[in-house]
Structure formats: C-alpha cells, structure tokens
Amino acid sequence: MLEGSTSVHAEAAWDIGSVIAATPRRFLSDATTMLRCIIEHVDYGLALISIGSRRLHLANSAALLAMSADSNHSSGLSVVAGELCALTPVGERALERSLTLARTGVRDLLTANKGPGRTTVAVVPLAGPEEDGQALLIFSKPRLCDATTLALFARSCDLTAAESNVLAAVCEGKRPHEVARQHGVQVSTVRSQLLSIRQKTRSGSIRELVQTVSLLPPMARHLV
C-alpha cells in the first residue's frame, strides 16, 4: 500500500450505486435536488465522479470553481465534455494514480497543481474495489474560515464590529501592527481589542483563538 493512503473496507463503505438503484424513481429526483442543496452549504468543494469513465455526476459551486479558470484551476483539474481531466502531464499522472487506487478501494490525496495557491483533493471511493464505481472528491478549503461563518461566530460571542474586523484579519495571518496599519489605529488599540476578543471567546491565547475558528462548521458563504 502506498504511504499516505487509507484502505476502505467494502462492507463498511457506502455504496451510493446500490442506494440509487434501490431508491424508487419517483423519489430519486427529489433526493438529488436535496443533495445538491445540501452540498452547496458546505465550505468544501465536493464532487461525485465515476472512477473508470471519469464522468462528473454532481458537484457544488466550490468544486466547480476549483476546476475553473476563475480560480486559475487551483486544483490542477478541469471538466471537459463532462469528464474530469488534469491540465498537465504531471497532474494527469497524479490523477490516474489516485483513480487506480480508488479502483482497489483505497483513498488518496491528489495534488495535480504544484504551484502556489494549490488545492489538494481527497479521492474517496464510495464502495469496495470496482472498475467503474463512484468516488467522492473533497477539495481543500481556500481559506481558514469563510466570512459568513466568522460573522456568525462573532455574533454568537457578542463581538463588536471593530473586534470582528480584527478577528478576521488575525485569521488571515496578520500580526497586530499589520492590523493596526490596515485599520488606521494604534497598535495598542488592536491589542486591547484582541484581549477583549479572547475574553469574550474564552480563549487563552491568539493561537487558541485561531484554532477555535479553524474548527468551526465549514459553512459556505451565504448564497444570494
């Protein structure tokens, strides 16, 4: 078994093909619509493909963005005529490796784009060894925490608007003097706001605060 890969037990895996086959046709359309709605609210790119044919069956907006020119194809993947492909020979070899593992029921992490801002993709077979079974693609998040989730967290902790802005900046990796420069205030003001944020969120340190934010439910940004 290749390092970093995880075996999937066929008896414990969810065989989506069997579920779909057993679902009455009159319910299938509604179930698919509901599934599309559900995955749109998750701040991870999610896509369902056939392993052998690479046919894309289902994807949320985050996954489509990661495979589009709008994100400079951050995943190193694209969809052409409804089928998944990589943009470079190196990416194509990495993709084929992951799909080969998926055929044997083994999960893998795929990095088809080696450049900056790249998106890592988990390739998860949804059943045991099968030539043309389905695999779930899970794309890494493009940011620590989406603005919508962060705003809800700030509201639940009674943070002020200024404190919310400071928290967002800290979660982007900015240091206090950078936050002060960004908002046109003194560093001492930012430090006071950080102390207030830590008290309201019951965080012992900035590191603990950022860790708390990183573990918030991955809700996608509000859909307008």
C-alpha positions as CSV (number, residue, x, y, z in Angstrom):
1,M,0.0,0.0,0.0
2,L,1.3,3.5,-0.8
3,E,2.3,5.8,2.0
4,G,-0.5,8.2,3.0
5,S,-3.2,6.1,1.5
6,T,-6.0,4.5,3.6
7,S,-7.8,1.3,2.8
8,V,-11.6,1.3,2.6
9,H,-13.5,-1.7,3.8
10,A,-16.1,-2.6,1.3
11,E,-18.6,-3.8,3.9
12,A,-18.3,-0.5,5.8
13,A,-18.3,1.8,2.8
14,W,-21.4,3.5,1.5
15,D,-22.2,2.1,-2.0
16,I,-24.0,5.0,-3.5
17,G,-24.7,3.0,-6.6
18,S,-26.7,0.4,-4.6
19,V,-28.5,3.2,-2.7
20,I,-29.6,4.8,-6.0
21,A,-30.6,1.5,-7.6
22,A,-32.7,0.7,-4.5
23,T,-34.4,4.1,-4.5
24,P,-37.8,4.4,-6.2
25,R,-37.5,6.5,-9.3
26,R,-40.3,8.9,-8.1
27,F,-38.1,9.8,-5.1
28,L,-34.8,10.0,-6.9
29,S,-35.3,13.4,-8.4
30,D,-36.3,15.0,-5.1
31,A,-33.4,13.3,-3.3
32,T,-30.9,14.5,-5.9
33,T,-32.3,18.1,-5.7
34,M,-32.0,17.9,-1.9
35,L,-28.4,16.6,-2.1
36,R,-27.4,19.4,-4.5
37,C,-28.9,21.9,-2.0
38,I,-27.1,20.3,0.9
39,I,-23.6,20.3,-0.6
40,E,-23.9,23.9,-1.7
41,H,-23.9,24.9,2.0
42,V,-20.6,23.1,2.8
43,D,-17.4,25.2,2.5
44,Y,-15.5,22.4,0.9
45,G,-15.6,21.6,-2.8
46,L,-17.5,18.3,-3.3
47,A,-17.8,16.3,-6.5
48,L,-19.0,12.8,-7.4
49,I,-17.4,11.0,-10.4
50,S,-17.3,7.6,-11.9
51,I,-13.9,6.2,-11.4
52,G,-13.5,4.4,-14.7
53,S,-15.1,6.9,-17.1
54,R,-14.2,10.0,-15.0
55,R,-17.7,11.2,-15.7
56,L,-18.8,14.0,-13.4
57,H,-22.2,13.3,-11.9
58,L,-22.5,16.0,-9.2
59,A,-20.5,19.0,-7.9
60,N,-21.1,22.0,-5.7
61,S,-20.1,25.5,-6.7
62,A,-16.8,25.4,-4.6
63,A,-15.7,22.3,-6.5
64,L,-16.6,23.8,-9.9
65,L,-14.7,27.0,-9.0
66,A,-11.6,25.0,-8.1
67,M,-11.7,23.3,-11.5
68,S,-12.4,26.5,-13.5
69,A,-10.4,29.4,-15.0
70,D,-11.9,31.7,-12.4
71,S,-9.6,30.2,-9.8
72,N,-6.8,29.7,-12.3
73,H,-7.7,26.0,-11.9
74,S,-6.2,25.9,-8.4
75,S,-6.9,22.2,-8.2
76,G,-5.0,21.5,-11.4
77,L,-8.1,19.8,-12.6
78,S,-10.8,20.7,-15.2
79,V,-14.0,19.3,-16.6
80,V,-14.1,18.8,-20.4
81,A,-17.2,17.4,-22.1
82,G,-18.4,16.3,-18.7
83,E,-15.3,14.3,-17.8
84,L,-12.6,15.0,-15.2
85,C,-9.1,15.7,-16.5
86,A,-5.8,17.2,-15.4
87,L,-4.2,20.2,-17.0
88,T,-0.6,19.0,-17.2
89,P,1.1,15.7,-17.9
90,V,2.3,15.6,-14.3
91,G,-1.2,16.3,-13.0
92,E,-2.6,13.6,-15.3
93,R,-0.2,11.0,-13.9
94,A,-1.2,12.0,-10.3
95,L,-4.9,11.8,-11.2
96,E,-4.5,8.4,-12.8
97,R,-2.6,7.2,-9.7
98,S,-5.4,8.3,-7.4
99,L,-8.1,6.7,-9.6
100,T,-6.1,3.5,-9.8
101,L,-6.0,3.4,-6.1
102,A,-9.7,4.2,-5.9
103,R,-10.5,1.2,-8.1
104,T,-8.9,-1.0,-5.4
105,G,-10.9,0.7,-2.7
106,V,-8.0,2.8,-1.4
107,R,-8.3,6.5,-0.6
108,D,-5.6,9.0,-1.7
109,L,-4.7,12.7,-1.6
110,L,-4.3,14.2,-5.1
111,T,-2.2,17.3,-5.8
112,A,-2.4,17.9,-9.5
113,N,-1.3,21.5,-9.2
114,K,2.2,22.1,-7.8
115,G,2.1,25.9,-8.0
116,P,1.2,28.4,-5.3
117,G,-2.4,28.6,-4.0
118,R,-2.9,25.0,-5.0
119,T,-5.9,23.0,-3.8
120,T,-5.4,19.4,-2.5
121,V,-8.1,16.9,-3.4
122,A,-9.1,13.8,-1.4
123,V,-10.2,11.0,-3.7
124,V,-12.5,8.7,-1.7
125,P,-14.0,5.6,-3.3
126,L,-17.6,5.1,-2.1
127,A,-17.6,1.3,-2.3
128,G,-15.1,-1.6,-2.4
129,P,-12.9,-2.5,-5.4
130,E,-14.8,-1.7,-8.6
131,E,-13.8,-0.7,-12.1
132,D,-16.5,2.0,-12.6
133,G,-17.7,2.7,-9.1
134,Q,-18.1,6.2,-7.8
135,A,-15.6,8.3,-6.0
136,L,-16.1,11.4,-3.9
137,L,-13.7,14.3,-4.5
138,I,-13.2,16.6,-1.5
139,F,-11.4,19.8,-2.2
140,S,-9.4,21.6,0.5
141,K,-10.8,24.9,1.7
142,P,-9.3,28.0,0.1
143,R,-9.4,29.9,3.4
144,L,-9.2,29.2,7.1
145,C,-12.8,30.3,7.7
146,D,-15.4,31.8,5.4
147,A,-16.7,35.3,6.2
148,T,-20.2,34.0,6.8
149,T,-19.1,31.5,9.4
150,L,-16.8,34.0,11.0
151,A,-19.6,36.6,11.2
152,L,-21.9,34.1,12.9
153,F,-19.2,33.2,15.4
154,A,-18.5,36.9,16.1
155,R,-22.3,37.5,16.7
156,S,-22.6,34.5,19.0
157,C,-19.7,35.8,21.1
158,D,-21.1,39.4,21.2
159,L,-18.0,40.9,19.4
160,T,-18.3,44.5,18.2
161,A,-17.9,45.3,14.6
162,A,-14.4,46.5,15.2
163,E,-13.5,43.3,17.1
164,S,-15.0,41.3,14.3
165,N,-12.7,43.0,11.7
166,V,-9.7,42.4,13.9
167,L,-10.6,38.7,14.3
168,A,-10.9,38.4,10.6
169,A,-7.5,40.0,10.0
170,V,-5.8,37.8,12.6
171,C,-7.4,34.7,11.0
172,E,-5.8,35.8,7.7
173,G,-2.4,35.6,9.4
174,K,-1.9,39.4,10.0
175,R,0.1,40.5,13.1
176,P,-1.2,43.3,15.4
177,H,1.0,46.0,13.8
178,E,-0.3,45.0,10.3
179,V,-3.9,45.0,11.6
180,A,-3.3,48.5,13.1
181,R,-2.0,49.8,9.8
182,Q,-4.8,48.3,7.9
183,H,-7.5,49.9,10.0
184,G,-5.6,53.2,10.7
185,V,-5.4,52.8,14.5
186,Q,-2.7,52.4,17.2
187,V,-1.2,49.0,17.9
188,S,-2.3,49.4,21.5
189,T,-5.9,49.7,20.3
190,V,-5.6,46.4,18.4
191,R,-4.0,44.7,21.4
192,S,-6.9,45.9,23.6
193,Q,-9.4,44.6,21.1
194,L,-7.6,41.2,21.0
195,L,-7.7,41.0,24.7
196,S,-11.5,41.7,24.6
197,I,-11.9,39.1,21.9
198,R,-10.0,36.5,23.9
199,Q,-12.1,37.2,27.0
200,K,-15.4,37.0,25.1
201,T,-14.4,33.8,23.3
202,R,-12.8,32.3,26.4
203,S,-9.5,31.8,24.5
204,G,-6.3,31.6,26.5
205,S,-4.2,32.8,23.6
206,I,-4.4,34.1,20.0
207,R,-3.2,30.6,18.9
208,E,-6.1,29.0,20.7
209,L,-8.5,31.6,19.3
210,V,-7.4,30.8,15.7
211,Q,-7.6,27.1,16.4
212,T,-11.2,27.6,17.6
213,V,-12.1,29.4,14.4
214,S,-10.4,26.8,12.3
215,L,-12.7,24.1,13.8
216,L,-16.0,25.9,13.2
217,P,-18.5,24.1,11.0
218,P,-17.5,24.6,7.3
219,M,-20.5,26.6,6.1
220,A,-20.2,28.1,2.6
221,R,-20.7,31.8,2.2
222,H,-24.3,33.0,2.1
223,L,-26.0,32.2,-1.2
224,V,-27.6,35.4,-2.6
